[in-house]
Each structure stands twice: as structure tokens, then as C-alpha cells.
Amino acid sequence: MSIAIVPGSFDPITEGHLNIVKRALTLYDEVVVAVMNNAAKTYMFDMDARAEMARRAVAGLNGVRVVADSGMLVDLFDRIGAEAIVKGVRNGEDLIYEQEMADYNLAHNPRAKTVLLEADASLDSLSSTRVREHILQGKIPAGLPDGVLAYLSEKGVL
């Protein structure tokens, strides 16, 4: 069984992230959505909330599960027996950043290869940052899976 990890902060998970998960599922038997922390980022939602939103976003997708992990991606890669890390890229800036991360992961774990998928053209301007900006302005953001919208509504965020 081939396993891929789709890691991210997912603050919150968007339709763009979900598109990458679905496309990864066509390449691998199982996809693990890994909700991770990045010390360089400040989060709107804590890890438990981000993981719950991710679970709701992927509900109904056979072969997809969500894990929350505060450790290193290269260690999680081995723990779950992954074959690849799958990341989406929207533009040249993303490509440079993701290639640097891929190089770092490979240097720290020679088995941790990264597969980069170009963002769907209809979703390439969607980002968690823009979604958070809309939330802070009291607007209902576009580009969120229904389960995430429901969660945010239940929590009184929207």
C-alpha cells in the first residue's frame, strides 16, 4: 500500500488544499493529511481546531485520514511509512519555497521525496491568509469546504 503525506498548517484548510488531497489520492492508496506547526507562523486556530476542520473537509473521502503532529515532518514520514510528501504550488514563489523544503526534507531523510502538484487554475489565488483576512473582517470567505464553514459557524467564528 502506497501512502502519501499532504502536510500543512491548514489555518484553515481550503478548497485548494482539498483539491491537492483529492489529486494525491489518485496517485497513492492512502493520503494522510498532516496538520503541522511551523514555528515561523502565528495561527488563528489552534492545532486541535485545524485538525477538526481538516477532518470535516475530508469526511467521505475513502483512503484519507488526518493526523495532527507537532514534530518534524521527516520523522512523521517514517512513522506512518509514507512513500512521498505531496505539496501544491500556486506560483513561482510557492515553487521556490516548496523546493527548498523538499531539499531540506530529503537532506534529513533520504526516503522523503516530495511530489509537487501545480494548483488547479481556478484555485491558484486561494490562500489561507486571504481566508483569515475575510474572517477577521466579518465576511464569509469563499473557498472553504462545507464542513469547515459549518465548524466555523458552530464555533461562532462566522
C-alpha positions as CSV (number, residue, x, y, z in Angstrom):
1,M,0.0,0.0,0.0
2,S,1.4,3.4,-1.0
3,I,1.0,6.2,1.4
4,A,1.5,10.0,0.8
5,I,1.5,12.8,3.3
6,V,-0.1,16.1,2.4
7,P,1.3,18.4,5.2
8,G,0.4,21.9,6.0
9,S,-0.6,24.3,8.7
10,F,-4.2,24.3,7.3
11,D,-5.2,27.5,9.1
12,P,-7.8,26.8,7.9
13,I,-7.9,24.1,5.2
14,T,-9.3,25.4,1.9
15,E,-10.7,24.0,-1.3
16,G,-7.2,24.4,-2.8
17,H,-5.8,22.1,-0.1
18,L,-8.7,19.7,-0.6
19,N,-8.0,19.7,-4.4
20,I,-4.4,18.6,-3.7
21,V,-5.6,15.9,-1.3
22,K,-8.0,14.5,-3.9
23,R,-5.4,14.5,-6.6
24,A,-2.9,12.8,-4.4
25,L,-5.5,10.1,-3.8
26,T,-5.4,9.3,-7.5
27,L,-1.6,8.7,-7.2
28,Y,-1.5,6.8,-3.8
29,D,-3.6,4.3,-2.0
30,E,-3.8,6.3,1.2
31,V,-3.3,10.1,1.9
32,V,-2.5,11.3,5.3
33,V,-3.4,15.0,5.8
34,A,-0.8,16.1,8.4
35,V,-1.8,19.2,10.3
36,M,1.6,20.6,11.4
37,N,3.0,23.6,13.2
38,N,5.5,26.0,11.7
39,A,7.5,28.0,14.3
40,A,7.6,30.9,11.9
41,K,3.8,31.3,11.8
42,T,1.2,32.7,14.1
43,Y,-2.0,30.8,13.9
44,M,-5.6,32.0,14.1
45,F,-6.8,28.5,15.1
46,D,-5.0,26.0,17.5
47,M,-3.9,22.6,16.3
48,D,-7.0,20.8,17.6
49,A,-9.3,23.2,15.7
50,R,-7.2,23.0,12.5
51,A,-7.2,19.2,12.7
52,E,-11.0,19.1,13.3
53,M,-11.6,21.4,10.3
54,A,-9.4,19.1,8.2
55,R,-11.3,16.0,9.3
56,R,-14.6,17.7,8.3
57,A,-13.1,18.7,5.0
58,V,-12.0,15.2,4.0
59,A,-15.1,13.4,5.5
60,G,-16.4,10.9,3.0
61,L,-13.1,10.6,1.1
62,N,-12.1,7.0,1.3
63,G,-8.4,6.4,1.9
64,V,-7.8,9.8,3.6
65,R,-7.1,10.3,7.2
66,V,-6.0,13.3,9.3
67,V,-3.2,13.4,11.9
68,A,-2.0,16.3,14.0
69,D,1.7,16.3,14.7
70,S,3.9,19.0,16.3
71,G,7.2,17.2,15.4
72,M,9.3,17.1,12.3
73,L,7.7,16.1,9.0
74,V,10.6,13.8,8.1
75,D,10.0,11.8,11.4
76,L,6.3,11.6,10.7
77,F,7.1,10.4,7.2
78,D,8.9,7.3,8.7
79,R,6.3,6.7,11.4
80,I,3.5,6.3,9.0
81,G,5.5,4.5,6.4
82,A,4.9,7.2,3.7
83,E,6.3,6.9,0.2
84,A,6.0,10.6,-0.7
85,I,5.2,14.1,0.6
86,V,2.8,15.9,-1.7
87,K,2.6,19.6,-1.9
88,G,0.7,22.1,-4.1
89,V,2.3,25.1,-5.7
90,R,0.3,28.1,-6.9
91,N,3.1,30.3,-8.3
92,G,6.8,30.8,-8.7
93,E,7.2,31.9,-5.1
94,D,5.5,28.8,-3.8
95,L,7.7,26.7,-6.1
96,I,10.9,28.2,-4.7
97,Y,9.7,27.7,-1.1
98,E,8.4,24.2,-1.6
99,Q,11.6,23.1,-3.5
100,E,13.7,24.5,-0.6
101,M,11.5,22.5,1.9
102,A,11.8,19.4,-0.4
103,D,15.6,19.7,-0.4
104,Y,15.6,20.1,3.4
105,N,13.4,17.1,3.9
106,L,15.5,14.9,1.6
107,A,18.7,16.0,3.3
108,H,17.3,14.9,6.6
109,N,15.6,11.8,5.4
110,P,16.8,10.3,2.1
111,R,13.5,8.5,1.7
112,A,11.4,11.6,2.0
113,K,10.8,12.5,-1.6
114,T,8.4,15.4,-2.5
115,V,5.9,15.4,-5.3
116,L,4.9,19.0,-6.3
117,L,1.4,19.4,-7.9
118,E,0.5,22.6,-9.7
119,A,-2.5,24.2,-8.3
120,D,-5.7,24.0,-10.2
121,A,-6.0,27.3,-12.2
122,S,-9.4,28.0,-10.7
123,L,-7.9,27.8,-7.2
124,D,-4.5,29.3,-7.6
125,S,-5.4,32.6,-6.0
126,L,-6.9,31.0,-2.9
127,S,-4.9,31.0,0.3
128,S,-5.5,30.5,4.0
129,T,-4.1,34.0,4.5
130,R,-6.9,35.6,2.4
131,V,-9.5,33.4,4.1
132,R,-8.3,34.5,7.5
133,E,-8.4,38.2,6.4
134,H,-12.1,37.7,5.4
135,I,-12.9,36.1,8.7
136,L,-11.3,38.9,10.6
137,Q,-13.3,41.4,8.6
138,G,-16.5,39.5,9.5
139,K,-17.0,38.3,5.9
140,I,-17.9,34.7,4.9
141,P,-14.9,33.6,2.9
142,A,-15.1,31.9,-0.4
143,G,-13.1,28.7,-1.0
144,L,-13.8,26.8,2.2
145,P,-15.2,23.3,2.2
146,D,-18.7,23.0,3.6
147,G,-17.6,21.1,6.7
148,V,-15.2,23.9,7.6
149,L,-17.9,26.6,7.1
150,A,-20.1,24.5,9.4
151,Y,-17.4,24.2,12.0
152,L,-16.7,27.9,11.9
153,S,-20.4,28.7,12.2
154,E,-20.8,26.3,15.2
155,K,-17.9,28.0,17.0
156,G,-19.3,31.4,16.4
157,V,-16.4,32.5,14.2
158,L,-18.8,33.2,11.2
